[in-house]
């Protein structure tokens, strides 16, 4: 894209600042770097208690709209009149959707009338949206609606190479481009690791919701301690399953060895990544796994469930970690034990992760987005 060609880019997402999901973290990085590159960037998002209706964040014009909490998440419910007023103000050249919900449907309606180009980043599948039990009977219908929405977009962005290949088989006919999530963290040498006890520290970060498969991690960890008795488990994040998981830790008699940190801010999360020994992503449903990429940035070996769509993109087996089945406790225990007992191999895997993470730097991702926008 020519340096003088700057765009008015309007991003829409139910999650932004503070980020409660990987989508919000992704959007923070992308919007900040696009604004720094000279584009006019507007984000339309949810308004949570205590937040102003409008503010400027890192050079990004943030508009917050009427919002209601649903199934543990905040959902933006702007009227089409509200969206029209924001579009009149910011005069977008392009709309970039990041979240499936009511706001996307209403914004699409306005965009059609205005003949605005539209991009959708495929962060989540129908499986993500139907994890709450009341939503599961609607999974097939929701999947069909996602395809319908995608086929009205000018371009679909997939954050996973593997997912990009799969999307046409779902019936998506819009062009699909792979552009990874960015990793938005400062240089690891500037981070002071969090304090920790001696021993082997396993870490997970993310929402504490059913699709993250954390009971599997807790059960595996409990059994693994027979071979690695000085092991501890860090769990960072909040969600609907926290009480259940804490109860399970007590039932497994590992509550003294498991720490639930709740939601961690940017700086503290960095310190935890720096201090752990291995990062585990056991999810049943996941597109790319931004938290795993962040752990890679801080030089940590990974163990990733095969059900994570991008597992083979994140992990080169035996080089920077391992891929295991999401229901095989024996496999996870074997891999954790091997990493715990072989410090040189653990360090070697960590260095390999850090090298692979360089491709996820925000400047690379934003340059790819600018090139994509220029083609629409």
Buried (B, 14 or more C-beta within 10 A) or exposed (E): BEEEEBBBBBBBBBBBBEBBBBBBBBBBBBBBBBBBBEBBBBBBBBBEEEBEEEEEBBBBBBBBBBBEEEEBBBBBBBEEEBBBEBBEEBEBBBBBBBBBBBBBEBBBEBBEEEEBBBBBBBBBBBBBBBBBEEEEEEBEEBBEBBBEBBEEBBBBBBBBBBBBEBBEEBEBEBBBBBBBBBBBBEEBEEBEBBEBEEEBBBBBBBBBBBBBBBBBBBBBBBBBBEBBEEBBBBBBBBBBBBEEBBEBBEEBEBBEBBBBBEBBEEEEBBBBBBBBBBBBBBBBBBBBBBBBBBBBBBBBBBBBBBBBBBBBBBBBEEBBBBBBBBBBBEBBBBBBBBBBEEEEEBEBBBEBBBEBBEEBBBEBBBBBBBEBBEEE
